[in-house]
Amino acid sequence: MNTRLFSLIGALGMALAMTTALASCGVKTGLDRPAPMFGKARQDYLAEQERLKAEAAARAAAGTPAPEVLPPPAPNQPVGRTPISPTASPPPGAP
């Protein structure tokens, strides 16, 4: 009896571990939905795509980058970190 119970608990634990592992290895970016194939939804989709292309062309003509594109950092600037001075005092309230 105990061996069956432990076997069942082990199998459930393994299934939970595998489910967690599989759920964590998904796509990290937004998913693009395929275009609709029929009717008004397709017409709306194509109109939206044309509008987005026109906006991109207008931005390119004006010389402004797309809102989601950031300029690259300066070559001599560390990315994501600020230099730490060994003589700097800790901020007020720091432990």
MOSUL-V867682 format. One record per helix or strand of 3 or more residues. SS is the DSSP state (H for helix, E for strand). FROM is the first residue (numbers start at 1). LEN is the number of residues. Records with the same first field share a line. If there is no record, write none. Layout:
# MOSUL-V867682
SS = FROM-LEN + FROM-LEN
This chain:
# MOSUL-V867682
H = 2-23 + 39-24
